[in-house]
Amino acid sequence: MHRVLANVASSEWSVHFIAPDGKTRIGPWLLHDSHEPVLEILAWCGISDEELAEHYSSIRRWGGSSAVVMLTDAKLAALIERGLGWPWNGYELKQMKEAGKYPPQRVTLASVRRATKG
């Protein structure tokens, strides 16, 4: 099992994951339109009842929360794979969403080659 920090902000219902070092992002940074998809992500992560109660309390009080979740090898690998080609942070995604361009397309080697062809 791998200890991962799941961070949630209610202002844009953003979710992102941080490695135990407190600096390394794991997987994509995601924006949602409501709390429900965020709760589904936390359930997928296997959030404990205690952490979920703290999540609700933190969202009510401060508009954000951080929950420690324990991911299996398979779930951690899936999260890392989902983040491949996803270089955007929450601020950039918010701007894209406001411009009607969310969700963006993942960056792939093929898309980079197409963009650089003259």
PyMOL commands that set and color helices and strands:
alter all, ss='L'
color gray80, all
select helices_A, chain A and resi 35-44+49-62+73-83+90-98+109-116
alter helices_A, ss='H'
color red, helices_A
select strands_A, chain A and resi 2-9+14-18+25-31+64-71
alter strands_A, ss='S'
color yellow, strands_A
deselect
rebuild
show_as cartoon
